[in-house]
Amino acid sequence: MELMIIPITLGTGKRLFQDGTIPASFKVTSSQISPKGNIVITYKRDGDVKTGAPQIEED
């Protein structure tokens, strides 16, 4: 799955996932940030849904 984030707000919009979507975890395989702040992230499935607090690793 590839997700593109463009940092603007336009009000209401479409849901990213519709009702009936099968829960799954994903792992980032690559990411890019453009000079204007657009972000493109590529994910692959990573098994069952994992719960708990988010963990952010710093460089």
Residue pairs with C-beta under 8 A, 6 or more apart in sequence:
1 26
1 42
1 43
1 44
2 40
2 41
2 42
2 43
3 40
3 41
3 42
3 43
4 38
4 39
4 40
4 41
5 38
5 39
5 40
5 41
6 38
7 37
7 38
23 49
24 45
24 46
24 47
24 48
24 49
25 45
25 46
25 47
25 48
25 49
25 50
26 43
26 44
26 45
26 46
27 43
27 44
27 45
27 46
28 41
28 42
28 43
29 42
29 43
29 44
30 41
30 42
31 39
31 40
31 41
31 42
32 39
32 40
33 39
34 40
